């Protein structure tokens, strides 16, 4: 179970990094980046609460 959780964390972190790296090349998307990261945090929190 912890391996699955670690895998999810790695995937989420990779997605976050790739989204940020893409967004930094776009103009005026800081608010969009904040919204995307917030959504990812909520998804991760929900997944962790389900695993528990």
N, C-alpha and C positions, 0 to 999 in steps of 0.2 A: 504493500500500500504506500509506504514512504517513497519507494522508487517511482511509483506512478505520480505521486505528488511532486517529487523533484522534477520529473519529466515535464509536468504541466508548468511548473515554475520556470524551467528553462525555456519552454516554448513561449510563454507569456513575456519573459524578459527579451527574448529574441525579437518577438513581434513589436514590442515597445521600442526597442532600439532601431529596428528597420523603419518603423513609422516615423520616429523622430528624425532619422537621417534623411528620409524622403522629404519630410516637412520642412527641414531647415533649408532645402534647396528651393522651396516655394516661397513666394512673397506673401506677407500678411496672413500667415496661417497659425500664429501663436495661439489664438483662441481655439482653433480647430484641434491643435495638438493637445491643449489642456483638456478639451472635451473627450478626445479619444483616450487619453491616459486615464481620465476619471472613469470612463466606461470600462476600461480594462481592469482597473482596481476593483470596481464593483463586481465584475465577473469573477475575478480571482477570489474575492471575499466570499461570494456565494458558493463557489466551488469548494473552498476550504470548509465552509460551514456544512456543506452536504457530506464531505468526506468524514468529518467528525461525527 
